[in-house]
Amino acid sequence: MALPNPHLEPPIRVFGAAPRDARLAVILVHGRGQSAELMRELVVERFGRADLAWFAPTADGGSWYPERFIAPLEVNEPRLSQALERIGILSAELVEQGFPHSSQVLMGFSQGGCLCCEFAWRSPNRYRALVAFTGGLIGPPGMPRDTARPALRDLPVLLSSWDDDPYVPPESVQESAALFRSAGAEVHLHIEPAVEHGIRDAEIGYARDLLDAEPLHQEHRS
């Protein structure tokens, strides 16, 4: 019998354009100990786009999974699978609201960025873009992965971080970039000098540029 998923209990916060008027839907995922409201401050209010509807889930207890993202997968279960299910259910709900997967953007910071990376990697669906501010794929360094992922081919992916981030090793971000490239994604990697843990104005600009570019494969909203 499946365990109840506590990540499904907190409500989804919606920011930005009314969904009926939006060109894209952004699934916006917060980091450990953070909130949807903080993501509104860190990302939505700085993004400067009036045609985006932002859908921000909230982790039960403020954390999507208990251990570091580079820990063995099993130590983050069952919360990791529950967190991925939360994103999948939200994505399916957005399809029902008229946003096909190719009109959905996966975007997160820190633990949320890692969750978005892992969700995109495992998903059979083609998304508009993946943006991970200081995040990477979940699992220990060097973990074998099958790079035959058709949904990732030509997917615009932004991975941005700092070269001395206290929580996310730059080597893990670089390894994730290499894996996404091996799977055929269009990867934009930015690792720049700093010791802090946050989202620089430049990173917001990189993400805005990524969404401004026309995708190679585009599916119109119904």
Beta strands, then each sheet from edge to edge (+ up, - down):
strand 1: 13-16
strand 2: 24-29
strand 3: 52-56
strand 4: 104-109
strand 5: 129-133
strand 6: 156-162
strand 7: 186-192
sheet 1: 1+ 3- 2- 4- 5- 6- 7-
end
